[in-house]
């Protein structure tokens, strides 16, 4: 972490003719990535930086560990050089941090964040970044355009999914805000220069509400950066040993955050593990629930949970297949593309591969939720064949899975990103 006034910009290349200064505003710190949303955002900004643009991610709030007194006394923000041309700066002011913590405790969405920004209440460092930027990106509609002298700059929305659809599918207090968010997303095509949706259905929604503006709406699917899933030799053996697994065990990885469709899928997996305990034990099959969907590690028969982990790539390396049991949601699942980038065979519901070009039986093993046992049996009886398939899927579908290619194609449609 660099203190305020250090020189993080030393990681930025000298400006070249045509390079743009791009600012992305995020609701919370995205590096290192620990959720599907983090993965999508971080991959987009990495791609822009590798294209030569100078990218600053301004995150409005940090993570729990960032608010320790031992950290806060140093500075009200942290600045992290990520790679050449890419820096993340995180606001550690107690207003945004406190409201974020309170919102999570009360299980309400980031209404407060939207209201603060839309009424011009932005941290000083963010206002400075807005003045310096050539192009501004809002990561999700919770970070709306901030009124001020930068209002005429090209401002784009990065949409990971239709947030109002997610809220409609959520429980408790979250669902009450679905209608409000739908109004926000209906207004978005008139608020932004353009929008980057992640799937055709989302693009069609924004197109229906653009008031005749004829936005280009270039899609940036939930692809990933394959470089992020390379691991050191021996990682697979080390992680499997930590999990208590041997070479003859079959490990299916379900990577997920605490999102309602994922939680519902987890309960289905729990019931499956209870009902098919003998089958799973006999065939030495384990299901690894990876990520923040579980608050803490657990071991319950064939079900293994990690809780939140600092990085997911080592666990993908330890796996034998990627499992996607979700049956509802919005947009597309980042986990699917992570499995492909990690070289894992995929076992998925048909809904789980939405937003991709994958073909059932050719690229992945499809199943309906009542037939998971059949799908697992198919996989373990032909494990080596499906491993060969997995090695071929990424090269065959790279144009729709590699985030750098997706971002390059999307911004090529927009004159604001081109050389002056």
Secondary structure, 3 states (H helix, E strand, C coil): CECCCCCHHHHCCCCCCCCCEEEEEECCCCCCCCCHHHHHHHHHHHHHHHCCCEEEEEECCCCHHHHCHHHHCCCCEEEEEEECCEEEEEECCHHHHHHHHHHHHHCCCCHHHHHHHHCCCCCHHHHHHHHHCCEEEEECCCCCCCCCCCCCCEEEEECCCCHHHHHHHCCHHHHCCHHHHHHHHHHHHHHCCEEECCCHHHHHHHHHCCCCCCCCCCCCCCCECHHHHCCCCCHHHHHHHHCCCCCCCEEEEEECCCCHHHHHHHHHHHHHHHHCHHHHHHHCEEEEEECCCCCCCEEECCEEEEECCCCCHHHHHHCCEEEECCCCCCCCCHHHHHHHHCCCEEEECCHHHCCCCCCECCCEEECCHHHHHHHHHHHHHCHHHHHHHHHHHHHHHHHHHEHHHHHHHHHCCCHHHCCC
